[in-house]
Amino acid sequence: MEEIKPKRKTNSNGQAGERPAGNHRAPRSDKSQQGGNTPRKTRRRAPRPAVAAAEAPAAAQSVPAPRPRRSRNNAQGQNAAAGNKPQRRNRKQQPRGYEMTPAIPMHICPLGGLGEVGKNITLYECQGDMILVDCGLVFPDADMFGVDLVIPDFTYVLENKDRIKGVFITHGHEDHIGSLPYLLKKFNVPIYAARLTIGLIKNKLEEHGLASSAVFHEIRPRQKVKLGCFTVEPIHVNHSIPDALAFAIECPAGIVIHTGDFKVDYTPLSGDAVTDLSTIAEYGRKGVLALLADSTNAERPGFTATEQTVAEGVRGLFARARNRRIIVATFASNIYRVQQIIDLAIESGRKVAVSGRSMVSNTEMARELGYLHAPDNVLIDIDEINKYPPEKVVLITTGSQGEPLSALSRMAQASHRQVRVGPNDFIIISARPIPGNEKTVTKVVNGLLSLGAEVIYENMYDTHVSGHACQEEQKLMLTLAHPQYFLPVHGEFKQLKRHAETAEHLGYIPKQNIYIAENGQNIRISADGMTVENTVTAGAVMVDGYGVGDVGNVVLRDRHHLSEDGIIIVTAAVDGSNGQVLSGPDIVSRGFVYVRESEELMEGLRTQVEMALDRSLSDNMHDWASVKARVREALSSYIYRRTKRSPMILPILLEV
């Protein structure tokens, strides 16, 4: 890529420079040639290089007086007064004689992952070419009744699918790959990812019947990929899963570093390497236009603990378990943790079984690719665990987040087909609850404890470390990359805000160059400045069973209403000619009151319906929609007076 530089005038020595301040003129190069009043020793100088001599005539031309400059302090004050909103800033004014060339811009459009934990997806655009980074999902909140998954809104992606060259995946966690099946059903975009990440994606696509049609390109750290005007270099980073990558995205506008999820582990597990800080520093020296960095642990001071601490903590728990069966719950994609447990099982002479569909498929895939090492005589099928004494078995299972249908949840409910939990079980939950999952995890823990098992959970011991950078590692990333602009990503607003404050306190980046973006903002960024041009369609699409997007806010509102006060259905048959009630009204209650113990209330409801129908008949009202509205209003008022509840009321009038 050819670097675009402004054309500059040169001085008499063939060097570029600004004109001296004040009313003093710089000495003209022709006078130094003629001698004039210049002392003799000054005229005896080394001969000029040929290039300088060739440029001397241009430097000798007359230079017009400079225009008055705007006060820099005043400009900074205005920027500070404008708050955190990015503004278009002109480059620092250059001396007369420069030919100003507008900087080439690029657009960064986060479609998810901002103001939330999960659903990460970012679109980059420059000179008409586009690429995507990540395509994740987020699990539903407690108030999203019946919703299975939440994925990004792909409207803007599909509108520009002819310009999108590919999607780059940082690593294989659900919040970065989970939405790929739903995107590939509409747009078969090429996927660029590391080897293990591709294996995890293929397992997911198998469930949707898309594995054979997907287009994969395996990428490795330090091997650049060129797509359109973009050149993307993967950079190795530490995380809680192998093959985690950051991306250096180079285009005519400049270089953007997208860290993905990362931490700096100086003592990583065997076979891994430390985060490639030297490559990030190289880009920092070259000049980074913008940095988009993980903010998940922005509120935590210090450094993230190394994975080695988990091995020591779990080793102590294995010794404590003694004659009991050990059950360890962790993320199915946490291959590091699974390997640690297998190694400790071998040390203690135990067999290992795995439970949970995703755990089984990921373990098999990781062994085939060489990321997981386990002797064949150590792994056993889950149906065989009862053939061995408890002190000879370790069971690795899913359900560390209390998912209702996970293997650990079924164990807690005593509904697992192969595993019956009891006093001879020692259970380790090797994961911290994701924000929002605390109640479901607590429910599972209570169920396991009530069955007599001993449960190690949360921060009781060193059974889990985070895969995300804390404040000191974030400072290191900011210092090495030394970007012109900084956009914190991957986190709730409070985490993005704290990360922005960390960057501001370092003092390397001006406050006006730090921006907390929102999903859907189309951010135009160049060496000249940063601004939000417009917003694009971005949001949450809910997946319920096979339905994608058919559950919206209205449906969720109705489900919420039903969950709070229940529903009352009123049915009656009405003569269409005169409005007389032929049968009914019949009242069905669900989730409102127990009918057998509320006969008086139900009888009062029938009376209210009959009165509303009689009033409609006397008013000669034959608009059935109006009649239903009158019935609904009469019942709603009566029920609230009697019970202080507001159930959903559904009148059904059958015209005969």
Buried (B, 14 or more C-beta within 10 A) or exposed (E): EEEEEEEBBBBBBBEBEBBEEEEEEEEBBEEBEEEEEEEEEEEEEEEBEEEBEEBBEEBBEEBEEEEEEEEEEEEEEEBEEEEEEBBEBEBEEEEEBBEEEEBBBBBBBBBBBBBBBBBBBBBBBBEEBBBBBBBBBBBBEEEBBEBBBBBBBBBBBEEBBEEBBBBBBBBBBBBBBBBBBBBBBEBEBBBBBBBBBBBBBBBBBEEEEBBEEBEBEEBEBEEEBEBBBBBBBBBBBBBBBBBBBBBBBBBBBBBBBBBBBBBBBEEBBEEBEBBBBEBBBEBBEEEBBBBBBBBBBBBBEEBBBBBBBBBEBBBEBBEEBEEBBBBBBBBBBBBBBBBBBBBBBBEBEBBBBBBBBBBBBBBBBBBEBEBBEBEEEBBBEBEEBEEBEBBBBBBBBBBBBBBEEBBBBBBBBEEBEBBEBEEBBBBBBBBBBBEBBBEBBBBBBEBBBEBEBBBBBBEEBBBBBBBBBBBBBBBBBBBBBBBBBBBBBBBBBEBBBBBBBBBBEBEBBBBBBBBBBBBBBBBBBBBBBBBBEEEBEBEBBBBBEEEBBEBEEEBBEEBEBBEEBBBBBBBBBBEBEEBEBEEBBEBBBEEBBEEEEBEEBBEBBBEBBBBBBEBBBEEEBBEBEEBBBBBBEBBBEBBEEBBEEEBBBEBBBEEE
